[in-house]
Amino acid sequence: MNDADTLLTLRARLREFAAERQWERFHTPKNLAMALAGEAGEVLEHFQWLTADESVALAPEMRDEVALELADVLCYLVRLADVLEINLADASERKLAINALRYPVDKARGRSDKYDRL
């Protein structure tokens, strides 16, 4: 199974999960975007006071907590894309192509500058 198939399977499972609970009326783009931002904030909480080195070497329990928060972010992202009828795999490929043009290897390698400052 490739990544696009995995996203399609996840999308179908999330759609079914919401339908079984009759949550479709709550899954508006606004609500899903807000939930996505909230979950991303919960990811940030785990890293808020860590040094860069500490953030790379998470304790197993913390890593598991982060994994579940990342799963929440992914689920809300996939659900939002579904409600908006956006193919995330296609959109990601388009964005990667745009970024390849914005950040040519010869100018961007080893730099963190925004594309308009390269």
N, C-alpha and C positions, 0 to 999 in steps of 0.2 A: 504494500500500500504506500503510495507516495504522499507527500505533505498536503497536496491539494485534496486528495481523497480523505485524508484525516480531517481536514477542515470541514469538508462536506458532511462527513459522518458526525462530527461534533455539532455542526449547525443543525442537522436533523434531530439529534438527541436533545439539544437545547430547545428546539421548536416543540418537540413532543412533550418535554418536561413542562414547558410553559402552558401548553394546551391542556394537559391533564389537570392542571391546577386552575385553569381558566384565568391565566395571568396576561393574556394577550392585550387586554385593554390597559394594563399598567405598563406594558413594554412599548411605550412611545419613544421616539428618538431622544427627546429631551430627558425622560426619566432614565433611559439606558445610558446616555452620555453622563448624566450626573452620577449614576451608580459606578460607572467606569472610573470617573475621576476620584470618587471616594475610595474605591478599592486600590487605585494607584497610590493614593495617599497612605493607605495602610501598608503598602510595600515600603514606602519611604520611611515610615515610623521605625522599621526594623534597622535602618541604616543611619538614622538621624544623628546620633552622637558617636558613631564609629569612625575610626581613622580609615584611610584607604586600605591599609594592610589588614585591619580587623574585618573590613567588609568583604575581603577576599577569602578570609579564613573563618567562616561562620561555624559555630558549634553545630553539631548534627540536629539538635532540637530547633535551633533558630533557622537552620536551612530548611527543615521540614515546614516550619511556619511560613517562611518566605515562599516556598513552593506552593502552598495552598493559596496564599494571597495572589501569586502570579496566575494561578489557575482561575481565581475569581476575575482577574483583569481580562484574561483570555476569553472566558465565558461571556462576559459583558461585551467585549469587543466583537466577538463572533455573532452574538445575538443582535447587537446594534447594526452590524453590517447586513444581517439577514433582514431585519425590519426595513432597512433602507435599500434592500436589493442591490447591495454592493458585493462583488466577487472579490474577496480579500486577496486571494492568490494573484488574480490579474492586477489589482490595484498595487500590490506589493512589487510585482514585476515592473509595472510602469514607473513607480517611485524609484526603484533601484536604477532604472535606466536614466531617469532624470538626475539622480544623485551622481551617477557615473560621469555625466556631462558637467555637472557643477563642481565636482571634486576630481579633476583629472589626476591620475596617479603621480605624474611628474611634478605637480604643484602641491598636492595634498599629503603626500607621504610624510608621516611623522609630525604632522601639524594638526592643531585642533581649531584653526581659524575657520570662521564661517566662509562659505564659498565666495561671497562678495569682497572678501579681504585677502584672498590668495594672490 
